[in-house]
Structure formats: structure tokens, C-alpha cells
Amino acid sequence: MTLKSTSDKGLQTLAIHAGEAPDPTTGASAPSLVMSSTFVVDEEISFSANNLSSESPYVYTRWGNPTTQQLEQKLTILEQAEAGIAFASGMAASASVLLAHLSQGDHLVMSNTNYPGTAEFARDTLTRLGIEVTPVDTSDLADITNAMRDNTRMVWLETPSNPLLRISDIKGAADIAHAQNALLVVDSTFASPIATRPLALGADLVLHSLTKYIGGHGDAMGGSVCGKQALIGPLRGEALVHYGGVISPFNAWLIMRGMATLPLRMRCHQENALAVARFLEAHDQVEKVLYPGLESHPQHALASKQMDNFSGMISFRCANPKQVAARMMQQLEVIHYAVSLGHHRSLIYLMQTDDLIGSSYRLDGAELEKYRDAAGDGVFRLSTGLEDGADLINDLAQVLG
Ligand SMILES: *Cc1c(COP(=O)(O)O)cnc(C)c1O
């Protein structure tokens, strides 16, 4: 009772069965959780990660673990990839890709607004190591083209991006990157594999924070990278084994459990987000709503082409955001005032413009104006959960007044 082929199966079937098989010794239908950090071997195994291959037996959980491997296979199949690898967090995955695939003297082109951890890692850590970084608005392909140099080795997109939900054209960016022999990496956390399959659009690597939609329940951190074996192999040998950002098998097991319902959850996230976005757009205290599924989103056409599901992330603006945030902290009944996203619980957080620009994005000139034009003094980033849509709308209505 293992899938004989996956290419003819739908995403709901794959989310449940891919990568899993009944336990051969006990017949257990659910995946077994192997917490062992070491494994008893019956032959001499090299101590060097350089000698690891996909045929190597389990030796030590930082190198490979049977529970984690099932998660990796499920992710690989959902992303239609050759290979996949799990990490302890989305940041462990991001840092590993950037450090393992870039070297001193290389040049990176990256979204100028994205996940703050990634933005700061690029601007501070990579530049300290002698890697040049050019942040651009990747939702404009001309900006990517103009930033390319002879030594550009990687283009990094986040789509939809944090917190303005800008959409970047993956196929267009892949063509630009590949013309220069650079890799295209897509952080697809806000989309999930249900909404977008970046590899099919030409990306070389797709990255997720499993902490968000894929795990989906706000109780386990993880990260993943999927792509060609030739790019994932070095990530396992160098990044996972030597940088050490290995996921706990328990978290891998929880995330795999969450993944079974990912297609169903994404459908509900989208349905609730669309209802809430339409409510917000009609509300007289709300100045602007950004949701890729709304016709008013500046890139609604591209989102419709590139995404099979608009996901559950909404950003919106209202007057006096700090007072509204204070009311939210006191009065919200259902929605949690908290960072993070993609959980079954709805989460909202004020992303203040001065804070983000000062600490993470460091924009100036025309790019700063463009950011302020969209975000004002700040946007509320709402991760629409799986509660009843009407309850979410009522909860927001009572704080917006
Ligand atoms: C959360 C997030 C990350 C980092 O993931 P962690 O699991 O928190 O380390 C990276 N990229 C995006 C888009 C995220 O939302």
C-alpha cells in the first residue's frame, strides 16, 4: 500500500499518501516517529559527510532520519522536484541556501522587501562575507534585468512578499537569471505548494518555512528546500551536516501530520480571506486592502496566472494604526494579535513602516516612496485562519468601529 506512481494523482491524495508507507515491521498505518539520534550499524561507515550518498544507511540523525525522510519525500513530490531537504526552521533553510550556493565575490539580486530575517541576513551577514547584494523590487522584471551583473550567481524572489503581498513573475525571473547562469530561488512560504509550483515555472530551488502553511497549526518549526538533486546534494552534505540546522524528527512528524490537510486548509484560507478582504475593502475606516485575490490588487492578473489559490494573507491600512493596534490587543476575541502566519488560528500584526525600513529594508529614494505609497505608516498583516468567516469579520468590525 504505497503509491506506485505519483504523477497521475491529485494534490489531496499526494498530501496524504506521498512519502508515507505502512510500517514494514508493525503494519502501523500512520508514520512511525523515530526519535533516535543514532543508529546501530553492521558495517564500517565513514565519519565524513562527503562520503554520504542516498544509499547510505541511517547513521546519525543530523545526516538523515527515517521520519524526516518521509517528510522530505512528501515535500519533494508536492513540489514536483527531484529532491528535497528539511531544516530546523525557514531561516535555517534560507541561510543554508545562501551560504552553500554563494561564495566571496558573487553577486545576489534579492527582493527589497521580504521576510525581515532573510533581508537582514543578506544585507549584514552575506556582505560581511564578501558577497555583493542588490535589493530590488522583483515584482518589476525590468528592475531584475537592470540589477544583473557578470558575477550574479543567484536571484532570490519571495512571492507573494512580506508584507505588501507583491507578486513576482517566476517564469520571467527564471529567464533573466538563466540567461546569466544564475540560480533562481523562490521563497514560496506565503503561497504553499497548493497555490504555486515554482519549479514548474523555471525556478531552480523552492524554499518554505514549514512553520507556516505547510505545518499549519502553529506548533512546530521547520524549513525546506526542493529542487534538482545536483543542488540539493550539496545542501545535505555541507549545510545540513556542517551548519547543523537539523529538524527534530518530532517536528517533522507533526508537520507531516499537518500536511495531510494542506489542500483542504488552503481552500478554506482562500475562502475566508476573500470574504474578509471584501469586508475590509467596503469598510469606511479602511484606507487600502492588499489581497492578490481582489481585482484591486495591482498584480491581480499575474496572481491569477501564477497562483492556483490566492492563499490567506491580507495586508490593510487604516488611519491611526497604533491606536487600532492597541484596541486589537485589548479587544480581539477570536483573532490572535501575534506574528507568524499560515496557522488554523487567525493572526494579525501591525507591520510598522519606520521599523521595517530602519531595521530590515533600508530603502531610500524612489523605492522608499513606493513603499510608503503602498504601506503608509504601516500595514496590518492578517493571516486569515480556518475559523468561520463571519466570526472573523465580526471580530474585526468591533475593533475597527
Ligand atoms: C517565517 C518565514 C521565514 C522564516 O521561517 P522560520 O520558520 O520562522 O525560520 C522565511 N520566509 C518567509 C516568507 C516567512 O514567512
PDBQT file of the ligand as one rigid body, heavy atoms in Angstrom, charges set to zero:
ROOT
HETATM    1  C1  LIG A 501       8.537  32.800   8.555  1.00  0.00    +0.000 C 
HETATM    2  C2  LIG A 501       9.203  32.992   7.264  1.00  0.00    +0.000 A 
HETATM    3  C3  LIG A 501      10.544  32.638   7.098  1.00  0.00    +0.000 A 
HETATM    4  C4  LIG A 501      11.384  32.105   8.229  1.00  0.00    +0.000 C 
HETATM    5  O1  LIG A 501      10.874  30.903   8.696  1.00  0.00    +0.000 OA
HETATM    6  P1  LIG A 501      11.064  30.368  10.213  1.00  0.00    +0.000 P 
HETATM    7  O2  LIG A 501      10.452  29.031  10.163  1.00  0.00    +0.000 OA
HETATM    8  O3  LIG A 501      10.360  31.349  11.103  1.00  0.00    +0.000 OA
HETATM    9  O4  LIG A 501      12.533  30.366  10.477  1.00  0.00    +0.000 OA
HETATM   10  C5  LIG A 501      11.099  32.813   5.839  1.00  0.00    +0.000 A 
HETATM   11  N1  LIG A 501      10.382  33.308   4.814  1.00  0.00    +0.000 NA
HETATM   12  C6  LIG A 501       9.101  33.668   4.948  1.00  0.00    +0.000 A 
HETATM   13  C7  LIG A 501       8.368  34.229   3.788  1.00  0.00    +0.000 C 
HETATM   14  C8  LIG A 501       8.466  33.530   6.179  1.00  0.00    +0.000 A 
HETATM   15  O5  LIG A 501       7.187  33.893   6.318  1.00  0.00    +0.000 OA
ENDROOT
TORSDOF 0
